[in-house]
Amino acid sequence: MEILNTIISLSGLIALLSILYLRYQNKIKLGFSFDKWAPGELILGISIAFVSVTLAFLALKIGGFIEIKSIALDTPKFFKGLGTYAIGAAAEEIIFRVGLLLLLIYLLKNIWVAILLQIILFGVLHITNPSATLLTAFSNAIGGLMYSIALIYTGRIWMPFSLHVFWNFAQSFWGFNVSGLTWYSDIFVHLNPVGTKYLSGGEYGLEGSIIGIIARLLVLVLIVVTSKLIQNYYPQIIKNQYSILPQSLRPT
């Protein structure tokens, strides 16, 4: 599986180089434009991620699937975790969404087939993480779908980037391992999973829980709903919507 992960990562890098060449030829947009509305996209991604993870945390606590040991803010871990998640999210979003997804869309001329292939690879990439299962791979694939939809709906990288950063950071803040990794767990809450790992998430963390998958689906709903509301009432804010897609594939 390590070899497979290496192949997937290299494929993503090759896709990114291909996309940069297509951008050089002015055949595609990359979604890095930054204007006065971009901070709003960043804030929206942060809000959606933190609210969804917090609701999942509350659901697990109320259901008795996690046990809180203590509550104490670890300030150094707070800033180190935020920085690490920002770097990791930037790398994955540039390689998998800007690189691989946009290249697949360009080549296949089919948005949904391109998204499906990309999220399968994104899920497989995480299968070698500690405590990973087929359920966690599926959960990570849904994560790839979250970021892909955010990219397509806004036409830019800023919402999927902030969504990715704070989806991970919020898990650490509330005491969960992130994709099986314990680097910055317990930033604020220190907890233990209780009962079946399919509900508590076990050592993999929230993403290994059915509740975590539901939280991911909530993120998808919130992305679509908030984008539609903004489109109806403040259309100037999302003038870039779908702009990252080839002209022939943009909704009319």
Long-range contacts (C-beta under 8 A, 24 or more apart in sequence): 1-127, 1-128, 2-128, 4-124, 5-124, 5-125, 5-128, 8-121, 8-124, 8-125, 9-95, 9-125, 11-100, 11-121, 12-95, 12-96, 12-99, 12-100, 12-121, 13-95, 13-99, 15-95, 15-99, 15-100, 15-103, 15-104, 16-94, 16-95, 16-98, 16-99, 16-100, 17-99, 18-99, 18-103, 19-98, 19-99, 19-102, 19-103, 19-106, 22-103, 22-106, 27-106, 28-102, 28-106, 28-246, 29-155, 29-243, 29-244, 30-98, 30-102, 30-157, 30-244, 31-98, 31-151, 31-154, 31-155, 31-156, 31-157, 31-240, 31-243, 31-244, 32-156, 32-157, 33-156, 33-240, 34-158, 37-236, 37-237, 37-238, 37-239, 38-156, 38-158, 40-237, 41-154, 41-156, 41-158, 41-159, 41-162, 42-158, 42-159, 42-161, 42-162, 43-162, 44-159, 44-162, 44-226, 45-150, 45-158, 45-159, 45-160, 45-161, 45-162, 45-163, 45-164, 45-165, 45-166, 46-162, 46-163, 46-165, 46-166, 48-163, 48-219, 48-222, 48-223, 48-226, 49-162, 49-163, 49-164, 49-165, 49-166, 49-167, 49-170, 49-219, 50-166, 50-170, 51-222, 52-167, 52-215, 52-216, 52-218, 52-219, 52-222, 53-166, 53-167, 53-170, 53-171, 53-173, 53-174, 53-206, 53-215, 54-170, 54-174, 55-215, 55-218, 56-206, 56-209, 56-211, 56-212, 56-214, 56-215, 57-174, 57-175, 57-176, 57-189, 57-206, 59-211, 60-199, 60-200, 60-201, 60-206, 60-209, 60-211, 63-199, 63-211, 64-194, 64-195, 65-193, 65-194, 65-195, 65-199, 65-200, 65-201, 65-209, 65-211, 66-175, 66-191, 66-192, 66-193, 66-194, 66-200, 67-191, 67-192, 67-193, 67-194, 68-175, 68-189, 68-190, 68-191, 69-190, 69-191, 69-192, 70-189, 70-190, 71-188, 71-189, 71-190, 72-188, 72-190, 73-187, 73-188, 74-186, 74-187, 74-188, 77-172, 77-184, 77-186, 77-187, 78-173, 78-187, 78-188, 80-184, 81-169, 81-172, 81-183, 81-184, 81-187, 82-165, 82-169, 84-183, 84-184, 85-164, 85-165, 85-166, 85-168, 85-169, 85-172, 85-178, 85-184, 86-165, 88-168, 89-161, 89-164, 89-165, 89-168, 90-161, 92-122, 92-164, 93-147, 93-151, 93-157, 93-160, 93-161, 93-164, 94-157, 96-121, 96-122, 96-144, 96-147, 97-147, 97-148, 97-151, 97-157, 97-160, 98-151, 98-157, 101-148, 101-151, 102-244, 105-245, 105-246, 105-249, 106-246, 109-246, 109-248, 109-249, 111-152, 111-245, 111-249, 115-145, 115-148, 115-149, 118-144, 118-148, 119-144, 119-145, 119-148, 126-179, 129-179, 129-180, 129-181, 129-204, 130-180, 130-181, 130-203, 130-204, 131-177, 131-180, 131-197, 131-202, 131-203, 131-204, 131-208, 132-179, 132-180, 132-204, 132-208, 133-204, 133-208, 135-198, 135-208, 135-210, 135-213, 136-179, 136-180, 136-204, 136-207, 136-208, 138-213, 139-207, 139-208, 139-212, 139-213, 139-216, 140-179, 140-207, 142-213, 142-216, 142-217, 142-220, 143-167, 143-207, 143-216, 145-216, 145-220, 146-216, 146-219, 146-220, 146-223, 149-220, 149-223, 149-224, 150-223, 151-244, 152-242, 152-244, 152-245, 153-223, 153-224, 153-227, 153-238, 153-241, 153-242, 154-227, 154-238, 154-240, 154-241, 155-238, 155-240, 155-241, 155-242, 155-243, 155-244, 155-245, 156-240, 156-244, 159-223, 163-219, 163-223, 167-219, 171-205, 171-206, 171-207, 174-206, 176-201, 176-205, 176-206, 177-201, 177-203, 177-204, 177-205, 178-205, 178-207, 179-204, 179-205, 179-207, 180-204, 180-205, 180-208
